[in-house]
Amino acid sequence: VQLQASGGGAVLPGGSLRLSCAASGRTLSRETMAWFRQDPGKEREFVAGIRWSGGSTFSSNAVKGRFTISRNNAESTVYLQMNSLKPEDTAVYYCAASDYSLIASSIRTPTWYNYWGQGTLVTVSS
């Protein structure tokens, strides 16, 4: 699976952005896809995840109520709609895919993901 992330940029606090992650290489069926983010010098942090089969979603407490993950089956694309952005949301955002339909206790762990996109920078600043 190849992942192509896009949609990052600079935005004012309180603004919105939508990230996209297009998957190619095979038809998605049982995978889990997710967004992680990372600041320099920090560990990669789970943001939100979605099971391709069934569409169950998960998000971190830091973004709950502000970010929404969704998928488009026909286009094999995952989106991250980010609203009410804060300066602490500034990071490089990575999309990831796992070959497995992960359980809730695993979906937040980067080591369960086999494939990673190239990252897209989100900067929230006034």
C-alpha positions as CSV (number, residue, x, y, z in Angstrom):
1,V,0.0,0.0,0.0
2,Q,1.3,3.4,-0.9
3,L,0.0,6.5,0.9
4,Q,0.0,10.0,-0.3
5,A,-0.9,12.7,2.2
6,S,-1.8,16.3,1.3
7,G,-3.6,19.3,2.7
8,G,-1.2,20.8,5.2
9,G,-0.5,24.4,5.5
10,A,-0.5,27.5,7.8
11,V,-3.6,28.7,9.5
12,L,-4.6,31.1,12.2
13,P,-5.7,29.8,15.6
14,G,-9.4,28.8,15.4
15,G,-9.1,28.0,11.7
16,S,-9.7,24.8,9.8
17,L,-7.8,22.5,7.5
18,R,-8.6,19.2,5.9
19,L,-5.9,16.6,5.3
20,S,-6.3,13.9,2.7
21,C,-4.5,10.5,2.5
22,A,-4.9,8.6,-0.8
23,A,-4.1,4.9,-0.7
24,S,-3.0,2.9,-3.8
25,G,-1.6,-0.4,-4.6
26,R,-4.5,-2.6,-3.6
27,T,-8.2,-2.4,-2.7
28,L,-8.7,-1.7,0.9
29,S,-10.9,-4.0,2.8
30,R,-9.8,-5.0,6.4
31,E,-7.2,-2.3,7.0
32,T,-7.0,0.2,9.7
33,M,-6.0,3.7,8.7
34,A,-4.9,6.5,11.0
35,W,-3.4,9.9,11.4
36,F,-0.4,10.5,13.7
37,R,1.5,13.7,14.3
38,Q,5.0,14.5,15.5
39,D,6.9,17.5,16.7
40,P,10.7,17.6,16.4
41,G,12.2,15.9,19.5
42,K,8.9,14.3,20.5
43,E,7.4,10.9,20.0
44,R,4.9,10.3,17.3
45,E,1.4,10.9,18.7
46,F,-1.9,9.2,17.7
47,V,-4.5,11.6,16.4
48,A,-7.4,9.6,15.0
49,G,-8.0,6.2,13.4
50,I,-10.7,4.4,11.4
51,R,-11.3,0.8,10.6
52,W,-11.9,0.4,6.8
53,S,-14.4,-2.3,7.4
54,G,-17.4,-0.9,9.3
55,G,-16.0,2.6,9.7
56,S,-15.5,2.6,13.4
57,T,-13.5,5.7,14.4
58,F,-11.2,6.6,17.3
59,S,-9.6,9.9,18.3
60,S,-7.3,11.1,21.0
61,N,-8.5,13.2,23.9
62,A,-6.4,16.1,22.6
63,V,-8.5,16.4,19.4
64,K,-11.9,14.9,20.4
65,G,-14.7,17.2,19.4
66,R,-12.4,19.2,17.0
67,F,-11.0,16.7,14.5
68,T,-13.0,14.2,12.5
69,I,-11.6,11.2,10.6
70,S,-13.6,9.8,7.7
71,R,-13.1,7.7,4.6
72,N,-14.2,7.5,1.0
73,N,-14.4,3.9,-0.1
74,A,-14.7,4.6,-3.8
75,E,-11.5,6.8,-3.8
76,S,-9.6,4.8,-1.1
77,T,-9.0,8.1,0.7
78,V,-9.0,9.0,4.3
79,Y,-9.7,12.5,5.5
80,L,-8.9,14.4,8.7
81,Q,-11.1,17.5,9.1
82,M,-9.5,19.7,11.7
83,N,-11.5,22.5,13.2
84,S,-10.8,25.0,16.0
85,L,-7.1,24.6,15.5
86,K,-4.8,25.5,18.3
87,P,-1.1,26.4,18.2
88,E,-0.4,23.1,20.0
89,D,-1.7,21.3,17.0
90,T,1.3,22.4,15.0
91,A,3.2,19.3,13.8
92,V,4.0,17.1,10.9
93,Y,1.0,14.9,10.3
94,Y,1.4,11.4,8.9
95,C,-1.1,9.0,7.6
96,A,-0.6,5.3,8.3
97,A,-2.2,2.0,7.3
98,S,-2.2,-1.4,9.0
99,D,-2.9,-4.7,7.3
100,Y,-5.1,-5.5,10.3
101,S,-8.5,-4.4,11.6
102,L,-7.0,-3.3,14.9
103,I,-8.6,-3.5,18.3
104,A,-9.1,-0.3,20.3
105,S,-6.1,-1.0,22.5
106,S,-3.8,-1.3,19.5
107,I,-5.1,1.4,17.2
108,R,-3.1,4.1,19.0
109,T,0.2,2.3,18.7
110,P,2.5,3.3,15.8
111,T,4.2,-0.1,15.7
112,W,1.0,-1.8,14.5
113,Y,1.1,0.2,11.2
114,N,2.9,-1.3,8.2
115,Y,2.7,1.7,5.8
116,W,3.3,5.4,6.2
117,G,2.8,8.4,4.1
118,Q,5.4,11.2,3.7
119,G,4.0,13.6,6.2
120,T,2.4,17.0,5.7
121,L,3.2,20.1,7.9
122,V,0.4,21.9,9.7
123,T,1.3,25.2,11.3
124,V,-1.1,27.0,13.6
125,S,0.1,30.5,14.5
126,S,-1.0,34.1,14.7
